[in-house]
Amino acid sequence: MPTIRFEGQDYFCAEDETLLDSLARHGVMLPSSCKAGSCQTCLTRALKGTPPAAAQQGIKDTMAAQGYFLACMCKPVEDMEIGLASVSPRYAAKVLAKDELNASVMRLRMDCPDGFSYRAGQFINLTRASDDLTRSYSLASVPDDDFLELQIKRVPDGRMSNWLFDEVGVGDEMAFFGPSGDSFYMAGNPERPLLLAGAGTGLAPLYGILRDALATGHSGPIHLFHASLATAGLYLIDELRALAGAHDNLYYTPCVLHGDAPAGGLQGNIVDIPARELGSLSGYGVYLCGDPPIVNALRQKTFLAGASMQDIHSDPFVFAPAP
């Protein structure tokens, strides 16, 4: 009988018994509802051991890759250690460089601490030691880089962003925990078309995802649409054009809502542009990032254009209110 370790205690799972039922028999009640694999209330994470494939049907590939599974559908075939949520260790990293990307966006690079691993497109949580102020920032780097890169927007009255812009210097030590997020590239279907769309510093995770896909040998078309209110708000234009020039399957389109777009770009609302330009999005892998209203509208538009909800990955940015 497989042994299930949960919160430091071991429980035995009987033959042909689901993990959910086994723990309930021992008096341990995991969150659950339908018990049929539909509601995903019992979503659990394997910290050690491999859940059976049937327990991961119906959840996103990016979640399955991180060990998540449905306890109501899991009939363990080996010993497992599980948790309702992983506890992220805390790390310390030294600031290597700060560079201005435009008038309101800064690139901050830190060294990558020993033992820290992540997937391109995930985010980390920076913590200010003086008061434990914490904010989430997406990683623009890829695991093969020898640094961690954040692209940070100065937010009016933003306590964290203004501190990072004005007070943090090269050589200072930063504290963070993570990574988190399930919006990252999954290898295994290199010919499928990809759509990456975002606004502002929503480019950060998309920049990591597209470089990760290219490094993995993705051969299908990759369409990147990056938007801002006006041309002055765009950044990394030259770098992205150079990347597209080096890869025949990468198409980069800068977009602006107001005024003239840069050469090769488009004017209009980013919410409408991808489906208008690409037509049917059936079969696409979709990655969306930016402010919640834009991400939510893009999610709806891409779904209506044919993309499967299972293939739409998004991490909306939520700014903390000023005190």
C-alpha positions in Angstrom: 0.0 0.0 0.0 1.4 3.4 -0.9 2.3 5.8 1.9 1.0 9.4 1.7 2.9 12.0 3.8 0.9 15.1 4.5 2.0 17.8 7.0 4.5 15.5 8.6 2.2 12.6 9.1 2.1 9.3 7.2 -1.1 7.7 6.0 -1.6 4.4 4.1 -3.8 4.3 1.0 -5.7 1.1 0.3 -5.7 -0.5 -3.1 -8.1 1.3 -5.6 -8.7 4.0 -3.1 -8.5 7.7 -4.0 -6.1 9.9 -2.1 -9.0 12.1 -1.1 -11.0 9.2 0.3 -7.9 7.7 2.0 -7.2 10.8 3.9 -10.9 11.3 4.8 -10.8 7.7 6.2 -8.0 8.8 8.5 -9.9 11.9 9.6 -8.0 14.4 7.3 -10.4 16.4 5.2 -9.0 18.1 2.1 -11.0 20.8 0.4 -13.4 19.1 -2.1 -16.8 19.4 -3.7 -17.8 17.4 -6.8 -15.5 14.4 -6.2 -15.6 13.8 -10.0 -12.7 15.8 -11.3 -14.8 18.8 -12.5 -14.7 21.6 -9.9 -10.9 21.3 -9.1 -11.6 22.3 -5.5 -9.4 19.4 -4.3 -6.3 20.6 -6.3 -3.3 19.3 -4.5 0.5 19.4 -5.1 2.9 16.5 -5.2 6.0 17.5 -3.3 7.6 14.1 -3.8 6.4 11.2 -6.0 4.5 11.2 -9.2 0.7 11.4 -9.4 -1.0 9.1 -11.9 -1.9 10.6 -15.3 -5.6 10.3 -14.6 -5.3 12.6 -11.7 -3.9 15.4 -13.9 -6.5 15.2 -16.7 -8.4 18.5 -17.1 -5.8 20.7 -15.5 -3.5 23.0 -17.4 -0.2 21.5 -18.6 1.7 24.2 -16.8 0.0 23.2 -13.5 0.7 19.5 -14.1 4.3 20.3 -14.8 4.6 21.8 -11.3 3.1 18.6 -9.7 -0.5 19.7 -9.2 -3.2 17.0 -9.4 -6.8 16.3 -8.4 -7.0 14.4 -5.1 -10.4 13.0 -5.9 -9.1 11.3 -9.1 -5.7 10.2 -7.7 -5.3 6.5 -6.9 -1.6 6.5 -5.9 0.7 3.8 -7.3 3.8 4.9 -5.3 4.7 6.7 -2.1 3.9 10.4 -2.2 4.4 13.6 -0.1 1.7 16.1 -0.8 0.8 19.7 0.2 -2.0 22.1 -0.3 0.5 24.8 -1.2 4.2 24.8 -1.5 6.2 26.9 0.9 8.6 29.1 -1.0 12.0 29.5 0.5 13.4 33.0 0.9 16.5 34.0 -1.1 18.9 36.9 -1.1 20.3 38.4 -4.3 22.7 41.2 -5.0 21.7 44.0 -7.5 24.0 43.8 -10.5 22.7 46.6 -12.7 19.9 49.2 -13.1 19.1 50.5 -16.6 16.4 52.9 -17.8 14.3 51.3 -20.6 12.1 54.3 -21.1 11.0 57.3 -18.9 9.0 55.1 -16.5 10.4 51.6 -16.9 13.6 50.3 -15.3 15.5 47.0 -15.9 16.8 45.6 -12.7 19.2 42.7 -12.7 20.2 40.6 -9.7 22.5 37.6 -9.4 20.7 34.2 -9.3 21.1 32.6 -5.8 22.3 29.0 -5.5 19.4 26.6 -5.4 16.9 29.0 -7.0 15.1 27.5 -10.1 12.2 28.9 -12.1 10.5 28.8 -15.4 10.7 31.8 -17.8 7.5 33.8 -17.3 7.0 33.1 -13.6 7.2 35.9 -11.0 8.9 36.4 -7.7 7.9 38.4 -4.7 10.4 41.1 -3.6 10.4 42.1 0.1 11.8 45.3 1.6 13.6 44.3 4.8 12.9 47.5 6.7 9.1 46.9 6.8 8.4 43.6 5.0 6.7 45.5 2.1 6.2 42.9 -0.6 5.4 43.2 -4.3 5.3 40.7 -7.2 7.4 41.2 -10.3 7.6 38.9 -13.4 10.9 37.5 -14.5 12.1 38.6 -17.9 15.2 36.4 -17.8 15.5 32.7 -18.7 17.0 30.0 -16.6 20.2 29.9 -18.8 20.9 33.5 -18.0 23.4 34.1 -15.2 21.2 36.8 -13.7 17.5 37.4 -12.8 15.9 40.3 -14.7 12.9 42.4 -13.7 11.3 45.2 -15.7 9.8 47.6 -13.2 7.3 50.4 -13.9 7.4 53.4 -11.7 3.9 53.6 -10.2 2.7 57.0 -9.0 2.8 56.9 -5.2 4.1 53.3 -5.4 6.0 52.6 -2.3 8.0 49.7 -3.7 8.6 50.9 -7.2 9.8 54.4 -6.1 12.1 52.8 -3.5 13.6 50.5 -6.2 14.0 53.5 -8.6 15.4 56.0 -6.1 17.0 54.3 -3.2 18.2 50.8 -4.2 21.7 50.8 -5.7 24.0 48.4 -7.5 25.6 46.1 -4.9 22.6 46.2 -2.5 21.1 43.0 -1.3 17.5 42.1 -2.2 15.2 39.6 -0.5 12.6 37.6 -2.4 10.6 34.4 -2.4 9.0 32.4 -5.1 8.8 31.6 -8.0 5.0 31.5 -8.6 2.7 31.5 -11.6 1.7 29.0 -14.2 2.2 31.1 -17.3 5.3 29.6 -18.9 6.3 27.8 -22.1 5.8 24.1 -22.2 7.9 22.0 -24.6 6.4 19.1 -26.5 4.5 20.7 -29.3 7.1 22.7 -31.2 5.0 23.3 -34.3 2.0 24.9 -32.7 1.5 28.6 -33.3 2.0 30.9 -30.3 0.4 34.2 -29.5 2.0 36.5 -26.9 0.2 39.8 -26.2 0.6 42.3 -23.4 0.8 46.0 -22.5 3.4 48.0 -20.6 5.6 45.8 -18.4 3.5 42.9 -19.3 6.3 42.5 -21.8 8.6 41.2 -19.1 7.3 37.6 -18.8 6.5 37.5 -22.5 10.1 38.4 -23.3 11.2 35.4 -21.2 8.7 33.0 -22.6 9.5 33.8 -26.2 13.3 33.4 -25.6 12.7 30.2 -23.8 10.5 28.9 -26.6 13.2 29.8 -29.2 16.0 28.3 -27.1 14.0 25.1 -26.8 13.7 24.8 -30.6 10.1 26.0 -31.1 9.5 26.0 -34.9 5.9 27.1 -35.1 5.1 30.8 -35.7 5.4 33.1 -32.6 3.5 36.3 -32.7 4.4 39.0 -30.1 2.1 42.0 -29.8 3.4 44.6 -27.3 1.2 47.7 -26.6 1.5 51.1 -24.9 -0.6 54.2 -25.0 2.0 55.9 -27.2 5.3 55.1 -28.8 7.2 56.7 -25.9 5.8 53.9 -23.6 7.3 51.1 -25.7 10.7 49.6 -24.9 13.2 47.0 -26.1 12.1 47.8 -29.7 15.5 47.4 -31.2 16.2 44.2 -29.2 12.9 42.6 -30.3 13.4 43.6 -33.9 16.9 42.0 -33.8 15.5 38.8 -32.3 12.8 38.7 -34.9 15.4 39.2 -37.6 17.4 36.3 -36.3 14.4 33.9 -36.2 12.2 33.5 -39.2 9.3 32.2 -37.1 9.2 35.2 -34.7 6.9 38.2 -35.6 7.1 41.3 -33.4 4.4 44.0 -33.7 4.6 47.1 -31.5 1.2 48.6 -30.9 0.0 52.1 -29.7 -3.4 53.3 -28.8 -2.7 57.0 -29.6 -0.5 58.6 -32.3 1.7 57.1 -34.9 3.0 53.6 -34.4 6.7 52.8 -34.9 7.8 51.3 -38.2 6.2 47.9 -38.7 3.7 48.6 -35.8 0.0 49.1 -35.6 -2.3 51.7 -34.1 -5.4 50.6 -32.2 -6.6 48.8 -29.1 -4.4 45.8 -28.2 -7.6 44.0 -27.2 -8.7 43.8 -30.8 -5.5 43.6 -32.7 -4.4 39.9 -32.3 -7.6 38.3 -33.5 -8.0 40.9 -36.2 -4.5 40.3 -37.6 -4.3 36.5 -37.2 -7.9 35.4 -37.8 -8.7 32.1 -36.2 -6.7 31.3 -33.1 -7.8 27.7 -32.9 -4.8 25.5 -31.9 -2.8 28.5 -30.6 -0.9 28.6 -27.3 -1.8 32.0 -25.9 0.1 34.0 -23.3 -1.4 37.3 -22.0 0.0 39.8 -19.5 -0.7 43.3 -18.3 -3.3 45.2 -16.3 -6.4 43.1 -15.4 -8.9 44.9 -17.7 -6.6 44.4 -20.7 -5.8 40.8 -19.8 -9.5 39.9 -19.1 -10.6 41.5 -22.4 -7.8 39.8 -24.4 -8.8 36.4 -22.8 -12.3 36.8 -23.9 -11.4 38.0 -27.4 -8.9 35.2 -28.0 -11.4 32.6 -26.7 -14.0 33.9 -29.1 -11.4 33.7 -31.9 -11.1 30.0 -31.3 -8.4 29.5 -28.7 -9.1 26.9 -26.1 -9.4 28.1 -22.5 -6.9 25.3 -21.6 -4.4 26.9 -23.9 -4.8 30.5 -22.6 -2.3 31.4 -19.9 -2.4 34.8 -18.2 -0.9 36.6 -15.2 -2.7 40.0 -14.8 -0.8 42.7 -12.9 -2.6 44.1 -9.8 -1.1 47.2 -8.3 -1.4 47.6 -4.6 -3.3 50.7 -3.5 -1.4 53.6 -1.9 -1.8 53.8 1.9 
